[in-house]
Amino acid sequence: MLGREVEYAVVGGGAAGLAIAWQLALRGHVPVVFDAKQPGSGAMTASAGMLSPAYEAEFGELHLLQAMIESRRLYPKWAAELGDIGYEATGTYELALMPEDIPYVKRRMEFERSQGLRVEWMEGRELRERLPILSPRIPGGSYAPDEGHVSPELLRDRLVEAAQRKGVVFLSETPVARIERTGRNFLLHTPRGLYQAEVVIVCVGVPVGDLELPFRVYPVRGQMVAVEMPRPGWLPSAVRYLNKAYGYGYAVPKRTYIILGGTVEEKGWDASVTMGGILDILRRAYYVFPDLYEARVIRIWAGLRPATQTRTPLFHKEPESRLYYINGLYRNGILLLPLIGEGVAQWIVEGNLPPVLVPFQVEEEG
Ligand SMILES: Cc1cc2nc3c(=O)[nH]c(=O)nc-3n(C[C@H](O)[C@H](O)[C@H](O)COP(=O)(O)OP(=O)(O)OC[C@H]3O[C@@H](n4cnc5c(N)ncnc54)[C@H](O)[C@@H]3O)c2cc1C
């Protein structure tokens, strides 16, 4: 027999891989998770951890919106099972930065309501009663009370612990360079040698190293800045803001700091932090929260969001085999994580994807 034998190989221990490995373990299987670096070291921990279906879906993305709503509903249960993942269901605001932005923010609100989401309009004065830290220049915005956010680092830690308690094995610094079919099984080529697996689930996001995928992944860079929270509770909810000239940005509270984001840039595999990117983020945040001028900068970083050609999620199973690909989680992999964990485990164990994920199943090269 060639290589060490494993039953289930999960290639990539990011948002998707960790959720799927844990859910497979809960169903009595013992996956081995191969990660090129460390679990969660890809887009997962570069993210802001927003759980925001209302403000993430574009007008035409009805299937994606339904998947995001369903996944968000699973979060309270996941938080209860996993422990402290920094889950806060404190809603999200979307602000018009200038009066000319109001029609667009209102139009989005109407679309979100038509899809069953709770969203309310608030004039600038009402917004400042709730968020006195907002600039008096903000003319209005909408509020979605059912949204929330998590800490991506805590989520990674809890998922790794929960999976390990169920027997999942993690192989860090183990990039899979090639997946070779050998009869009914697969050979995984890694620097640690060969592994033979009966079932392989590839969820590498933006792939590292030589691994080839049967579809293209387009990395979309996001730069981020973390600043110290001026005082506890200073920013109670996530706030998003947009303007034609200033562009788009957001501020997401964590316990002791605020994440300011985020650029959306097609720069290939380049995960650099740039002066222009940071300038844009800080300029927008300063317009909305002038008091942040004195806030200490804690960290700046960039991550690569994994996007498919259509920027929608992708679930692919190689014909007549047990080789699965999950990719294209793009801007919403943290939000979609519980649905993907439960849905893909069901797909693998029972043979069918939940209906809400079926629109993203592709048979051919994407
Ligand atoms: C700046 C930024 C902000 C974001 N904000 C949010 C947000 O607020 N809310 C939200 O829902 N989503 C957000 N996202 C998106 C979210 O982070 C991604 O959608 C999600 O992490 C993708 O999950 P994944 O498992 O597909 O990939 P990843 O999380 O990137 O995980 C892939 C893993 O595979 C490993 N890997 C790669 N190649 C190999 C290989 N050859 N062999 C073995 N392992 C390999 C990597 O090391 C990595 O650990 C954000 C992303 C970025 C970059």
PDBQT file of the ligand as one rigid body, heavy atoms in Angstrom, charges set to zero:
ROOT
HETATM    1  C1  LIG A 401      -9.641  41.437   4.352  1.00  0.00    +0.000 C 
HETATM    2  C2  LIG A 401     -10.738  40.397   4.417  1.00  0.00    +0.000 A 
HETATM    3  C3  LIG A 401     -11.906  40.688   5.130  1.00  0.00    +0.000 A 
HETATM    4  C4  LIG A 401     -12.916  39.727   5.212  1.00  0.00    +0.000 A 
HETATM    5  N1  LIG A 401     -14.037  39.994   5.971  1.00  0.00    +0.000 NA
HETATM    6  C5  LIG A 401     -15.019  39.054   6.053  1.00  0.00    +0.000 A 
HETATM    7  C6  LIG A 401     -16.147  39.279   6.884  1.00  0.00    +0.000 A 
HETATM    8  O1  LIG A 401     -16.253  40.319   7.557  1.00  0.00    +0.000 OA
HETATM    9  N2  LIG A 401     -17.121  38.326   6.925  1.00  0.00    +0.000 N 
HETATM   10  C7  LIG A 401     -17.036  37.169   6.204  1.00  0.00    +0.000 A 
HETATM   11  O2  LIG A 401     -17.959  36.360   6.255  1.00  0.00    +0.000 OA
HETATM   12  N3  LIG A 401     -15.939  36.913   5.438  1.00  0.00    +0.000 NA
HETATM   13  C8  LIG A 401     -14.953  37.829   5.343  1.00  0.00    +0.000 A 
HETATM   14  N4  LIG A 401     -13.846  37.592   4.563  1.00  0.00    +0.000 N 
HETATM   15  C9  LIG A 401     -13.848  36.402   3.700  1.00  0.00    +0.000 C 
HETATM   16  C10 LIG A 401     -13.423  35.135   4.408  1.00  0.00    +0.000 C 
HETATM   17  O3  LIG A 401     -12.278  35.379   5.179  1.00  0.00    +0.000 OA
HETATM   18  C11 LIG A 401     -13.146  34.077   3.333  1.00  0.00    +0.000 C 
HETATM   19  O4  LIG A 401     -14.288  33.959   2.508  1.00  0.00    +0.000 OA
HETATM   20  C12 LIG A 401     -12.863  32.705   3.947  1.00  0.00    +0.000 C 
HETATM   21  O5  LIG A 401     -11.788  32.773   4.848  1.00  0.00    +0.000 OA
HETATM   22  C13 LIG A 401     -12.546  31.705   2.846  1.00  0.00    +0.000 C 
HETATM   23  O6  LIG A 401     -12.467  30.449   3.457  1.00  0.00    +0.000 OA
HETATM   24  P1  LIG A 401     -11.643  29.258   2.778  1.00  0.00    +0.000 P 
HETATM   25  O7  LIG A 401     -11.648  28.145   3.757  1.00  0.00    +0.000 OA
HETATM   26  O8  LIG A 401     -12.151  29.028   1.403  1.00  0.00    +0.000 OA
HETATM   27  O9  LIG A 401     -10.174  29.859   2.613  1.00  0.00    +0.000 OA
HETATM   28  P2  LIG A 401      -9.122  30.260   3.739  1.00  0.00    +0.000 P 
HETATM   29  O10 LIG A 401      -9.809  30.736   4.961  1.00  0.00    +0.000 OA
HETATM   30  O11 LIG A 401      -8.161  31.170   3.061  1.00  0.00    +0.000 OA
HETATM   31  O12 LIG A 401      -8.404  28.898   4.099  1.00  0.00    +0.000 OA
HETATM   32  C14 LIG A 401      -7.652  28.186   3.141  1.00  0.00    +0.000 C 
HETATM   33  C15 LIG A 401      -6.586  27.377   3.875  1.00  0.00    +0.000 C 
HETATM   34  O13 LIG A 401      -6.008  26.466   2.941  1.00  0.00    +0.000 OA
HETATM   35  C16 LIG A 401      -4.615  26.423   3.151  1.00  0.00    +0.000 C 
HETATM   36  N5  LIG A 401      -3.982  25.992   1.878  1.00  0.00    +0.000 N 
HETATM   37  C17 LIG A 401      -3.817  26.704   0.732  1.00  0.00    +0.000 A 
HETATM   38  N6  LIG A 401      -3.207  25.953  -0.198  1.00  0.00    +0.000 NA
HETATM   39  C18 LIG A 401      -2.968  24.752   0.366  1.00  0.00    +0.000 A 
HETATM   40  C19 LIG A 401      -2.339  23.559  -0.094  1.00  0.00    +0.000 A 
HETATM   41  N7  LIG A 401      -1.831  23.454  -1.342  1.00  0.00    +0.000 N 
HETATM   42  N8  LIG A 401      -2.259  22.505   0.755  1.00  0.00    +0.000 NA
HETATM   43  C20 LIG A 401      -2.755  22.580   2.013  1.00  0.00    +0.000 A 
HETATM   44  N9  LIG A 401      -3.354  23.701   2.503  1.00  0.00    +0.000 NA
HETATM   45  C21 LIG A 401      -3.458  24.764   1.687  1.00  0.00    +0.000 A 
HETATM   46  C22 LIG A 401      -4.246  27.832   3.580  1.00  0.00    +0.000 C 
HETATM   47  O14 LIG A 401      -3.021  27.827   4.325  1.00  0.00    +0.000 OA
HETATM   48  C23 LIG A 401      -5.452  28.220   4.431  1.00  0.00    +0.000 C 
HETATM   49  O15 LIG A 401      -5.264  27.917   5.804  1.00  0.00    +0.000 OA
HETATM   50  C24 LIG A 401     -12.785  38.489   4.514  1.00  0.00    +0.000 A 
HETATM   51  C25 LIG A 401     -11.600  38.211   3.842  1.00  0.00    +0.000 A 
HETATM   52  C26 LIG A 401     -10.577  39.145   3.797  1.00  0.00    +0.000 A 
HETATM   53  C27 LIG A 401      -9.302  38.812   3.090  1.00  0.00    +0.000 C 
ENDROOT
TORSDOF 0
